[in-house]
Amino acid sequence: MLIFSRFRFRVLRRLKGSCFLLLLLLTLLFTGVGMPRAIAQLPLERLTTPFPEVFTQISDEETVRLAWIRLDGRPLFQIAEGSTPLAQRQRTIQQNLRLILEDYLSQEDPQLQIAIRPQQDTSDSLNVPYESQTIIIEVNDQELAKILPQDARQQYSDPLSYAETIRSALLDAFPRARREREAQSLQQQLWRALAILGLTIALSFAVHHLNQRLPHLRPLSQPNADTPITTQLTRQRQDNLKAVQKILGRLAQVLLWGVSGLVLLSLFPYTRGIQAWLTSQLRIYFFVSLIILLTYVAIRLAYILIDRFIETFVISAQLIPRRDQRMNQRVSTISGVTKGITTIVVSIIGIFTILIQLGVNIAPLIAGAGLIGVAISLASQNLIKDAINGFLILVEDQYAVGDVIGVGSVAGMVEKITLRITQLRDTEQRLITIPNSEIRIVSNLSSRHSQADIKIPVAYSADIDQALEIVKQTSWAMRHDPDWQSCILSDPLILGLDEFTLQGMIIRVWMRTEPLQQWNVAREFRRRIKQELDRAGIPLMVSQYEFLNREGSVEEMSGIGQRFGTGIPGFANPHGSDG
């Protein structure tokens, strides 16, 4: 029962988009069926075109604004702009046509008489060239329209010939309009509309079901767990495929219901005018929206191709060592930069396509953009240097996203690389932006491997051989510790006694680690060596303050200073050289 309720709810939710169309069809059903007369009529003035349909025609000689005169949404003839505003003239002719049609449909046995005559008197018309005359068209002794010379000129004809063409169109349009309003014709169109609506609902369910089932039909190949680069690229490709599938599914639903609605509106004479207005007035918005969606889909598909190409190149070149985190960082960086460039290029193409659809001449725009580009390149040479240096950074693999680098007086982890800038995040979480042209010397602390440089200070009183043995045992124990052996790449290198200072002796140890793991390894090693030295009773070096306050005579302290030849001030004579 619960499953049936859920299914019924989904069906009702899918039918929400067809409520308006069902209401329209039911209205036509009760209006056109069961009427005593052979003609079913609706008030035509309520279904006329909401706004004048005016468009511009560009010819070799001039630019002329034109408008269509329609009957039941079907085009009859065109008029051009003259001394009277085009929109006002179009409304006048459409109103005359509506009144004539109402009178024609109200007659039991209608007669259609169309007269064509010049506007001037007979005496005056002899002196006017036929291509410059104004022709009046009358239908059943009612004036329909005046055909101006510019109307005929746009049709490459003369006014009289153009009026004859209009007369033929009217002789076909009026009887057809009467036939389409008969009850039998409306019933046939109604059954067609119901069939189209049912087919649309079925196709809508099919598209929705296919959109839900498509990810399970052909799953992408799962990469090997030992290849993190291909895992990342496959995941990105799956996300892009899901995004493309989602937007295409919604676009298919919108197109399906939109086309179905326009077809349903075109079936009936009362609604065909609305369909014509929607087609003419909303066409440009439809194409602009479609171009935006196609641009988005093209960008996503380009991302998929980029990820697929990089994955194929990496696998074919066998560039996937088991622990090559460096290659993973470099692939991510190159993929991000390539996708950014692709997004810019495809977006520019989409913008130019939209401008073409809007009627903008892009040739001067492209020429102006070229000149502006040259001016900008001359005025901002640093941008070119940034781009060149950024390209060399990527090609030479100086650093990648995820590396810790030092540039001049700043250091941090690389968060973003473009052809123009490099962004770092330092230890205080400050975002540092550096132009690529300013990067000359780079210290990369995480390229392929890192190294922990550990200095262990011990006091002069300590047994140095015992301290070195403890350092060796502790380093080897940490090297073979299961929790740390994956971070340490090679055996620790104990350099021995490296330095004498005023406070004590320095033992130095090098440990090669995975990238970015040197600090964690060094902290853990210091903790362990401190515990081992404390157990062995080996003291660490003391500060100068602790050294001066130790138990012992001043002469003993000065002797230590003379032993190492350091000449510590105040140690040889604590009272000063002048005593």
BADO-269123 format. One record per residue: residue in one letter; x, y, z of N, C-alpha, C, O in turn. Coordinates in steps of 0.1 Angstrom, whole numbers, plus 5000, padded with zeros to 4 digits. Last residue first. Layout:
REM residues N
AXYZXYZXYZXYZ...
This chain:
REM residues 579
G590054525362590054485376589454575386589554545398D589854575336590554675343590554655358591054735366S588454355327589854365323590654465331591854465333G586254215352586554305340588054315338588854275347H585754035371585654175375585954265364585954395366P586253785361584853825362584653965367583554015366N588353695338588353785349586953845352586553935345A587453505320588853505325589053585337589753555346F584853575315585153445321586553445327586753385338G584553815303584153805317584453675323584353665336P584053685271584153805279583653775293582553735295I585753395261584453445265584553565274585253555284G587653285243587853415249586553475253586153585249T587853045230586753135226586853265232586353365226G589552835233590052945226588953045222589053115212F588852615248588352615234588752745227588352755215R590152685272590452555266590052555251590752495243Q589152925281590452925274590752795267591552795258G586652835291586652925280588052935273588052935260I587552675311586852615300586852705288586952655277G588752875328589552775322588852705310589552665300S586553005336587453075327588352975320588752995309M585452805353584752855342585652925331585452905319E587452795373587152675365586352715352586652655341E587353045384588553015376588352885367588852875356V584953045397585053125385586253095377586253095364S584052715407584752845409584752915396584552855385G580752575412582052565407582752705408581952805410E577452515400578352505412579852495406580052415397R576152755376576452625381577352625393578052725395N575652995366575152975379575352835384574852795394L576552995340577253085349576753065364577453105373F574752815328576152785329576952875339577752825346E572252935329572452815337573952785339574352735349Y572953145311572553175325572753055334573253075345Q573553005288574553085294574253115309575053115317S571952675290572052815285573152885292573652835302V573252345283572652445292572752585286573752605278M572752035266573452165268572652255276571352255276L571651755286571651835274572451965277572651995288P573251475302572551605302572651675289573651655281I572451145306573251235298572551365297571451375292G571150935318571751035326572651125319573551185325A569650755304571050725305571750835314572950815316R567150875305567350745312568850715314569150655324D567651105290567351115304567450985312567950985323L568050985265569151055272568851075286569851075294E565450895260566550795261567750865268568450795276Q563851125259563651025269564750935271565050895282K565151255237565151315250564851215261565451215272I564551085217565951095221566051165234567051145242R561751115214562350985218563751005223564150935233R561451375206560851335219561451205223561651185235R562951385183563351465194562751415207563451415218F561251215167562651175170563251255182563851195191E558951365165558851245172560251195176560451135187R559951585150559351605164559351475172559651475183A560851465126561851535135561251555149561951535159V558451375116559451275119560451345129560851275139N557151615111556551515120557551415125557651385137W558851735092558651795105558051705115558451705127Q558851565070560151585078559851645091560551615101Q556751525054556751445066557951475075558151415085L556851645029556051715039555951635052555151675061P557651345012557451495012556451535023555451475025E559251105034558251135024558051295024558351355034T562751155043561351115046560551145033560951195023R565851095057565151115045563751065047563450955051M567551235083566551135080565751175068565051265068W570651305099569751335087568851205085569251095086V571951455128571351335122570451385110569751475111R574551575150573651595139573251465132574051375130I575251715181575151585173574151605162573051645165I577051965196575951935187576151805179577151785173M577852065230578151995217576851965209575851945215G577552385246577652245246578052195232578552265224Q577652665247576852595257577052445257576752385267L579152755227579452805240578752725251579252715262T579652465206579152595209579552635223580152555230F580852255181581052295194580452435196580752525187E579452005159579752145162579952165177579352095185D579051735154579051825142579551965146580052035137L579551405158579751535165579951645155581051645148G577451245133578351245145578451385151577451465150L575651185114576851255110577951265121579051285118I573750925106574250995118575651055114576650985112L571050885087572550905085572950995097572651105099P568650615087569150745092570650765090571350665092D567750455056568350455069568850585074569350665066S564750595040566050535040566650535054566050595063L562250705044562550635031563850565031564050465024I559650715066561150725065561550645053561350525053C557050655066557350795064558850815061559250905055S556850385071556350435058556750575055556750615044Q557850365097558650325086558150365073558950375063W556050445117556850545111557750495100558350585093D554750225128553950345126554750455119554150555114P556650025130555650015119554850145117554350165106D560050115132558750125139557650115128557650195119H562450135121561750005119560450005127559849895128R563250385128563250355114562450225111561850215101M563350385155562250455149562150425134561050425128A565650225159564350185164563150255158562150195155W567550395147567250265141565950205146565150145138S567550605166567150635152566850505144565850495136T568350485189567050545189566550565174565450545171Q570950395183569950295186568450355185567550295180K572150645178572150545168571050445170570250405161V571950775203571350835191571150735180570150735173I573450605218572050615221571350675209570150635206E575950645207575350515206573850515209573050445202L576350915213576250875199575650735197574850715188A576550895241575450975235575250935220574150925216Q578950745244577650695249576450765242575450705239D580650925233580550795227579250735231578550675223I580451145251580051165237579851035230578951015222D579251195281580151095274579651095260578651045257A579051535291578451415287579551325280580451375275S579951795296580251695306579751555302580051455309Y578951955277580351915276580751805286581651725284A575551835267576551915275577951865273578151755269V574151835234574451775247575551855254576251935248P571651885210572651945218572851865231571851835238I571151765179570851725193571951785201573151745200K569351845150570551875158570251845172569251895178I568251715120567951715134569351745141570351675139D566551745092567851785097567751815112567251915116A564751545072564751605085566151625090566851525092Q563851595039564851545048564751625061564651745061S561751465012562251565021563251505030563451385030H561051414977561351364990561751484999562051594994R559551554956559851414955560251344968559751244971S559851844972559951794958560451654959561651624961S559452004994558751884993558751824979557751764975L560552254994560852165006560252035005560351955014N562052454972561052364973561352264984562352184983S562752784968563152674977561952574979561052604985V563452974940562452904947563052794956563952714950I564053274925564653164933563653104942562953174950R561953424912563253394905563953274912564553194905I558953554908559553434913560853404905560753364894E557753764895558553794907559253674913560053694922S556053654876557253724872558253764883559453784881N553953554891554953464886556253524881557353474882P553053724921553053724906554253634901555253634907I551653574949552953624943552753614928552453514922T549753594977549653594963550953654957551353764960I548953425006550053515000549953494985550053384980L546853405032546953375018547853475011547653595011R547653285064547553395055547753355041548653275038Q548053085083546853075074546653205067545453235063E550453095095549453165102548153175094547253255096T552052955078551752895090550652965098549952905106D550553045045551653025054551152965067550052925068R549852955013549152965026550252935037550752825038L550153114981550653024992549853055004549253155006Q549653124946549153154960549653054970549552934968T550853274918551053164927550553204940550953304945I549653394886550053404900550253274906549853164900R549453334858549753464862550253474876551253544879L548753074852549753134844550253264849551253314845T548352954886547852984873548953034865550153044870I547952754914548852804904548152834891547352744886K547352734949546852754936547952804927548752884931E548652664972547252634971546752644957545852574953V551652564986551052614974549552564973549352444974M552552665019552052555010551352614998550552715000G555352895024554052835027553752725017554552695009A557153205028557053055027555753005030554953065038V559053495021557753425024557853275021558653235013S561253615011561053625026559753555030559453555042G561753414984562153534990562053525005562553435012V559753154988560053254978560453384985559653454990G559552814995559952945000560353034989561252994980I556952564997558052634990558352764998557552815006V555452264996555752375005557052445000558052374999D552952154973554252164978554452284988553652374988G550252174965550552084976551952094981552252044992V550952224931549952244942550152134953550252014950A554452234925553152204922552252234933552652264944Y557552354910556752324922555352294917555052324905Q558952304886559652364898558852344911559552324921D558552184861558152124874558852174885559452104894E558852294837560052254844559752184857560652134864V556152354831556952264822558152214830558352094829L555452534852554752414850555552314842555552194845I557252744848557152674861556452534860556952444866L556752824823558052754825557952684839558552574840F554252944827554352834818555652754820555652634820G555053154844554153054849554152924840554052814845N556553304826557253234838556353124844556853024848I554553384808555753304804556353234815556753114814A552853524825552353404818553553324813553453194814D554453734835553853634844553453504837553653394842K555153854811556153794819555653694829556153584831I552553954805553253864796554353784803554553664801L552254124827551354014825551953914816551753794818N554254314823554454224834553454104833553753994837Q553454474803554354374799554554274811554954154808S551154654796551254564808552154444804551754334802A551254794773551154874785551454784797551854834808L551354604753552454694754552454774767553554804773S548954464759550254394759551454484760552454454767I547054664754547254614768548654534769549254544779A547354694727547654804736547854764750548754804757V546654444718547954494715548354604725549454614730G543954434727544954344732546354384730547254364738I542854644712542954654727543954564733544654594742L543054524687543754644690543954674705544954714710G541354304692542754284688543554404691544654394696A538954434698539554354708541054324705541854324714G538454544673538754634684539354554695540254604702A537954304658539054394655539454484666540654514669I535754214672536954134672538154214668539254204674L533954414666534354384680535554304681536454334690P533754414639534354534645534754504659535754554664A532454154639533754174632534454304637535654294640I530054114651531154094659532554124652533554124658N527154274652528254254642529554244650530054334655V524354134668525554224669526654184659526954064658G522153974670522254064659523454164659523454254652L522053784689521453914692521554014681521054124682Q523653584677522153564678521453694681520253714677I526153704682525653684668524153664668523453724659L526253694710526153824703525753814689525053904684I526453414713525253484718525153624711524053664708T528953374702527753314695526453384700525553404692F530553514720530453554706529253494699528653564691I530153344742529653484743529553544728528653614725G531253104734529853104737529353254737528253274732I533953174731533153134719531653144722530953184713I534453234758534553344748533753304736533053384730S534152974769533253084773533253204763532253264760V536252844757534852804754533852914758532852934751V538452984770538252974755536852944751536253014743I538052944797538053074792537753074777536953154772T538152664799536952734803536852874797535852914793T540752614791539652564783538352634786537552674777I542152734812542352784799541152744790540652824782G541352554833541052694834541152764820540352844817K542252314824540852334825540452474826539452524820T545052364827544452334813542952354814542352404804V545252394854545552504845544952484832544452574826G544452134864543752264868543952374858543052444855S546351964852544951954849544152074852543252114845I548652064864548552074850547052064846546552134837T548051994891548352134887548152154872547452244868S547651714891546551804895546851944891545852014887V550251634882549051604874547851694878547151754869R551751714904551951774891550751754882550451844874Q550751544925550651694926550851764912550051854909N551451294914550051324917549851484918548851534912M554151314914553451304901551951334903551351404894R554651314942555051424934554251424920553751534916Q553951074951553051174954553351304946552451384943D554650784944555050904937553951014939553151034931R554550524953554450634962554850764956555350854963R554750354930553750324941553550444951552450464956P554750534900555350464910554450444922553450514923I553650594872552950584884553650494894553350374895L554150624845554650734854553950724868553750824875Q553950484821554350424833554950514843556050494848A552850594798554250624801554750564814555950584817S550250504800551050454789552550484792553450404788I549350644823549450494823550350444813551150354815V549550914815550250864827550450714827551450664830F547850914792549350944791550150894803551150834801T545450854804545950764794547450784792548250694791E545051074820545150944826545750844816546550764820I544951284802546051284812546251144818547351094820F542651214788543951224781545151214791546051144788R540751224808540951104801542351104794543051004794D540851494815541151394825541451264818542351194823I540051604790541351644796541751534806542851484806L537451504787538551464777539851494783540851414781I536151624809536251484808537351434798538151344802Y536451894802537051844814537251694814538251644818A534851894779536251924778537051874790538151824789L532351854791532851744783534351764780535151674779R532152104805532151974812532751864804533551784809I532052274782533152284792533252154800534352114803A529652184770530952174763532152184773533152114771V527752254789528052114786529352094779530051994782Y528052534788528252464801528552314798529552254804T527152564762528552614766528952544779530052494780L524552474763525552404755526952444758527852354758L523552684780523552544784524552464776525252374782I523852904763524452904776524552754781525652714787I522352834741523752844739524452844753525552784754L519752834753520352704748521852714746522552614748S519453104759519553004770520152874765520852804772V519453204733520453244742520553144754521753104758F517153074722518453044717519653084726520653014727F515153184739515353044738516753004733517452924739Y515353454733515653414746515953254747516753214754I514553444706515953484709516353444723517453414725R511953354708512953274701514353314705515153224707L509853494719510753424728511853344721512653274728Q508553604696509053684707510053624716511053684720S507853374680508553494674509253574685510453624684T506653184696507753144687508553264682509753254681L504653334709505753274717506953234708508053254712W503153404687503753514694504953454703506053514703A502253154678503053234669503753344677504953374674Q500753074701501952994697502853074688504053074689I498753274701499653264712500953194708502053224712G497553194677498153334678499153334689500253394688R496452954683497552954674498253094674499453094671T494152944698495452954705496652964696497752974700Y492052934680491953034690493353054698493553154703P492552724663492652854658492652964668493253074667F494752464674493452524675493552674670494552734673L497352364673496252284668494952354666494052324658S499252514685499052534671497952454665497552464653L499252424712498752554709498452574694497552654690L500552174708499152184712498552314709497352324705V503052264700502352184691500852184695499952194686L503852394724503752474711502952394701502152454694G503952174741503052284744502852374731501652414728S505952024730504651964731503652074733502552074727V508152194733507752154720506352104720505452134711G508152184762508052314754507552284740506652354735W508551924769507251994773507052124765505952154762L511051884757509951794754508651864757507751864749L512752084768512452084754511251994750510452034742V512651994795512152124791511852134777510752184773Q513751734793512451754798511851894794510651894790A516351804783515451714775513951734780513051734772L517351944805517152014792516151934783515351994776R517551744824516651864826516351934813515151974810G519451584811518151534815517151644817515951634812L521651764809520951714797519651654800518651674792I522251794836521751914829521151864816520151934812K522951524843521851594850521351714842520151734841Q525051464826523851384825522651464832521551464827V526951654835526451664821525151584820524151634814A527351554861526851694859526251714845525251774843K528251304856527051314863526451454861525251474860L530651364844529651294836528351304843527251324836N532051494865531651574853530651504845529751564839D532351274882531551394887531151474875530051524874Q533951104866532551064870531751184874530551184871R536251254865535551224853534051184856533151214848Q537051254892536751384885535851354873534951434870R537550974894536551044902536151174896534951204896T539650954876538450884873537350944882536150954877L541651104889541151144876539851074872538951144867Q542050954913541551094913540951144900539951204899T542950714902541750724910541150864911539950884910T545250794889544050744881542850744889541750764884I546750844913546450954902545250914894544450994892P546950614928546050724933545850834922544750904923T547150304923547350424914546450534918545350554913D546450094938547750134939548050254930549250294930A543950024930544050094943545450144945545650244952N543150074896543850004906544050084919544250204918P539850204888541250194887541850114898541250084908Q536950074873537550114885539050094884539649994880S535250204845536250114850536850164863537350274864L531950324850533350344846534250234852533950184863P529050134842529850204851531250214846531750134838R526350144825527750124821528650204831529050314828L523950164840524050084828525550044824525849934821H523950344861524050204864524250114852524549994853P523450594850524750574857524950424860526150384862L520750554839521950564830523250544838524150474833R518550564855519150434853520550444845521250344846Q517650824855517950764868518750634866519550594874N517250874828518250954835518650894849519750914853L515250684823516550674817517650754824518750704825H513150804837513650674841515050644835515950594842H512951054823513251054838513850914842514750914849V512250954798513451034800513851034814515051024817A509750824805510850754799512250824801513250764804F508251034813508550934823509750854818510650814825S508151174789508751244801509051134811510151144817L506750994773508151024770508851094781510051074784A504251004785504950884785506450904782507350844788I503551274781503751224795504551094795505451074804T503451274753504451364760504651314774505851314779L501351104748502651064744503751154751504851094754G499251264760499651134765500951084761501751034769L499351484742499651504756499951364763500951364771I498651364718500051424719500351444734501551424738A496051284724497151184721498551244722499451174727L494851534729494951434740495951324737496751284746A495151634703495751704714495951604726496951604733R493451464689494951474685495651534697496751484701W491051534700491551394702493051394699493851324705L490951804691490951774706491551634708492351614717Q490751774664491951834669492051804684493151794689Q488151664664489351594658490651644664491551574668Q486651874675486651744681487951654676488551594684L486952064655487552094669487651954677488551934684S485651954634487051984633487752004647488851954649Q483051954644483651824641485151844640485951754644A482452224648482552134659483252004656484051954664E484552464630483352374631483552274642484752234646R486752604628485952634639484652554640483852564649E487952534604488652494617487752524629488052464640R486252654586486252504587486952464600486452364607R486952924589485552874592485552724594484852674603A489552924581489252964594487852924598487652884610R489252854554489952764563489652794577489452704586P487953084543487252954544487852854554487252774560F490153264548488853284555488053154555487553114565A492453174533492453184548491053194554490853124564D492053194506492253064512492153064527491652964533L491553464502490553364497490753224502489853154504L493953564512492753584519491653484515490853434523A495753494492495953444505494653454513494353364521S494753644470494753494470494953434483494253334486R495253904481493953854478493853704477492853644482I498053904481497353914494495853864492495353794500T498453914453499053804461498253794475497953684479E497354154447496754034441497253914449496453814451A499154324460497754314465497054194459496254134466Y501454284444501454244458500054234464499754134472S500554404421500854264421500854204435500354094438L500354674431499154604425499354454425498454374429P502954744440501754734449500654654444499954584451D505454514427504754644427503554634435503054524438S508254344443507054354435506554494434507054584441Y509954264464510454264451509254264440509254184431Q509054304489508654174483509154164469508854064462Q509654564494510354454502510054314497510854224500R507854684477509354694474510054584481511054524476A505454664489505654584477507154574474507654474469D505854844510505454714513505854624501506454514503Q506455084497507555024504507154874508508054794510P503855154487504955114478506055044485506654944479L501254994507502155104504503255054494503554934493I498154904510499354844506500254964500499955014490K495954914536496554994525497854944522498754934531A493254694545494654754547494954834534494354824524L490354674547491354584554492654654556493154664568E487254814546488654834543489454744553489354744565Q484454634535485154684546486654694543487254604538D483154494514482954634515483554704528483154804532N484454244517483054264520482754404523482054434533V487454394520486854264521485354284525485154334536E489754584502488554584509487954444508488054374498I492854744499492254614499490954614507491054654519I494354994480493454964492492854834489492254804478I497655094472496455014469495654984481496254954492T499355364460498955304472497655224469496655284464Q502055374435500655384439500455314453501155224457S504455334424504455434435502955454440502755534448E504255164403505055124414505055214426505655184436Y502755314385502055204392502955154403502355104413P503055674387503555544383502955434391502755454403V500355894382501255834392501755704387500955614382N498455984364499756054364500755994374501856044375L496355824368496955814355498355884355499255844347S495355894393496155764392496855754378497755674377D493856114389495156134395496056004393497256014392S491556014377492356114370493756124375494656154368T490655834397491055784384491955884376492855844369D492155914429491055914419491655864406492855854404Q494155684449493855814443492655794433492155684430Q494255414458493755514467493355644460492455714465P493055154436494055254440493455354450492255384449R491654844448491554974440492655064445493155054456I490154534451491454604451491254734442490854724431A487954334471488154444460489554504462489954524473I486454034477487654114479487854204467487954164456Q483953874492484253954481485454044485485354124494L482453594503483753664504484053734491484253674481Q479553504522480153534509481453614511481453704520P478053254542478953374540479453384526479653284519D475353174554475953144541476853254537476553344529E475253284580474853144577475453094564475952984564Q477753484596476753464585476453314583477353234584S479753504614478453514619477353494608476153474612L482153504600481753384607480353384612479653284614Y482153764590482153654580481653524587480853454582D482453914613481253934605481153814595479953774592E484953824622483753804630482453814622481553734623L486553914601486353764603485153744612484453644609I486354194604485854124591485653974593484653924588L487554214629486154254627485554194614484454144614R490154124623489354054633487854084631487053994632L491054314604490954174600490054094610489254014606N491054544620490154534608489954394604488854354601Q493154464638491754494643490754484631489654424633Q495354444620494854324627493454344633492654254633I495454714612495154614602494654484609493754424604T496154834637494954874630494554764620493354734619R498554704644497454694652496154734645495054664647Q500254804623499954664624498754634633497854554629R500255074628499655034616499354884616498354834611Q501655074653500255124652499555074639498455034640A504154974645503354894655501854944654500954864655L505055164626504755034622503854954632502954884628P503755494624504555394631504055254628502855224627T503455624591502755584603503655484610504255394604S505255634570505055754577504355724591504655794601G506355294574506255414566506155534574506755544585E507654964574507455084581507355204571508155214562A505654704558506854774561506554904568505454954568I504054394561503954534559505254594564505954544572Q503154074547504054154555503854304551503454334540F500553834551501353914544502154004553501954014565L499853604568499153634556500053714547500353674535P500653344591501053464584500353474571500253384563R498453224616499153194603499453324596498653414596G496953304638498353274640499153244627500353224628D494553384626494553264635496053214636496253094636L496353574605495053524607495053394614495553294608R498653844606498353704608496853684609496153774614I501254034593499754034595499353884595499553814585W504454114605503554014598502154044602501854084613A506754374597505854314606504854224598504554254587L509954544595508854474589507954414600508454394611R512254794589511454724599510254664593509454744586V515154804570513754824570513154734581513454624583T518054944558517554864569516054894571515755014574E519354924524518854994536518354894546518254774543E520854784505520654924504520254994517520755094520D520954514511522154574507522054724507523054794508S519054474542519354454528520554524524521254584532I517654344570518854424565519054384551519354264548Q514754384589515354314577516454404572516254524569T513454334621514254414612514854334601515454224603F510054294633511454254632512154344622511454424615V507254274654508054354646509454304645510054274655E504354204665505454124660506254204650505854214638P502954364693503154364679504454284675505454294682F501654154719502554264715502754254700502654144694P499653954720499754054731500654174727500354284731T497453874694498853884698499053984708498654104706T494153774707495053834697496453844703496753814714L492253684724493353594720494253644709494953574703R490353864728491053814740492253734736493153704745E489053894704489854004709490653964721491654034724L487553664699488853674693489653784699490953774699P485653464719485953604717487353624712488353614720L484953174700485453234712485653384709485853414697Q482552944685483353074685483753104699483153074709A481752704662482052734676482952844677484052844671I479252644639480552724641480652744656479752804663A476852534637477952464631479252524634480352454633R474952554668475352604655476552524650477252454658P474752444693473652424684474052464670473552404660M477452254707476852384704475852364693475952284684G478952024712477552034717476952164715475852194721V482152154715481252034713479952064719479752124730G483552384720483352344707482552234704482152204693T483552414749483152524740482852484726481852534720F484352184760483052234764482552344755481352374754L486952174748485952064746484552114749483652084741L488252394755487952384741486852274739486052284730T488452334782487752454778487352444764486152474760L490152104781488752094786487852214782486652194779L492452224771491752124763490352104767489452094759L493152394793492952444780492152354771491152394764L493552194813492552294815492152364801490952384799L495752064801494551994803493352084805492252064799L497652274802497252224789495952144791495152154782F497952304830497452414822496952364808495952414803C498952054838497652104843497152214834495952214831S501451954832500351954821499052004826498051984819G503051974854503352054842502352054831502352144823K502051784871501851924874502152014862501352104860L502651514867501551574859501351724862500451784856R504551444885504951454871503951524862504251574851R502951424908504051534907504451554892504751664888L501351204902500751344903501751454902501551554896V503351014902502651034890501951174890502051254881R504251024928505251054918504451084905504851184898F501950944941502451074944503451114933503351234929R501750684932500650774929501150914931500851004923F504050574944503950574929502850674925503050754916R503350594971504450664966504450684951504750784945S501150424972500950564975502150644970501950754964F502250174965501250234956501050384959500950464950I503950144988504550164975503550224965503950304957L501950125008502950235008503550254995503750374990M500849885000500050005000500950125000500650224993
